[in-house]
Amino acid sequence: MNEYGPRTSVHRKALLEALADELPKYTIRFSSKIVSIEAQTQQGSSVAVICLSDGTVIKAKDVMGRGALTLARTCSTGEFRTTGRVQHGRVSSTSWPHGLNQEFGFSRKMAGNPQMMQKQVIENYVKDFPPLLADIVQHTDLSTLTWAPLMFRLPWDIVLGNLTKGNITLAGDAMHPMTPDIAQGGCAALEDAVVLRRHIGKMLARDGGRLVPSNIPRALDGYVKERRWHVA
């Protein structure tokens, strides 16, 4: 509790496990790269045809992309733009003051020269920070060092662009990629989920609890109309 009210921390692993436990078995596919997504009309209803790199073809009643560039391009929202900044990632094992051994890491694109990157960070970027940070960089596994540009979408692409196509829509980073310093990306993505659930729920209520594919585009249009000005 502080001047802004109570705070609750949720471990990402616990959140993902809670969400996964609500899904039927074999719903989640790992290491499944999306090659293409196409919106088609079959028997008067919009159907999304998803092609995976292993040759699998999936026909879905509705598709929501939360971080997929393929989906963003399918909806023709305009290309992502670079911010001129990059993020560095690594996996490092080090001893923290509380005595526990923690590992941190994430992966995007392998760095071209990890030794040089590590040297530059230690000598130039963390020299004025507490020694603990330099120790983390020093004990980084260089085989895990990564580099990736920070991307964003122009506000008018979000306000004026297509964020839905048939029964395909966007949310999270696919709709509104944000840089870490804004510190709103995760919350905005959760808000996307709440608003989308509300519009899908209203559609189901109108249709007596049945999922009518021909009515999905209207629900997605309502969701996009409500969200685009909030995240532009």
Number of C-alpha atoms within 10 A of each C-alpha: 7 6 5 6 6 7 8 6 5 8 8 9 8 10 10 10 10 11 9 13 9 8 10 8 8 7 8 9 7 7 8 12 13 18 12 15 21 16 20 16 12 10 8 9 16 22 22 21 17 18 18 15 12 11 9 10 14 12 15 15 18 18 21 18 17 20 16 18 15 16 27 25 17 21 21 15 23 17 14 19 13 12 13 8 10 13 13 18 20 25 20 19 18 19 13 11 8 6 8 9 10 11 13 12 15 12 14 15 15 17 19 11 11 19 12 10 16 17 13 12 15 17 11 9 11 16 12 11 9 9 10 14 14 19 16 20 20 17 14 22 15 19 12 18 25 22 18 15 15 17 18 18 21 16 14 13 19 21 18 12 15 20 29 25 21 25 26 26 26 27 26 23 21 24 33 25 24 20 16 11 7 7 10 13 18 13 11 20 19 13 16 24 16 12 16 23 14 15 20 19 15 13 20 17 12 11 12 9 11 10 15 13 16 17 18 21 19 15 19 25 20 15 25 24 13 15 21 20 13 12 19 16
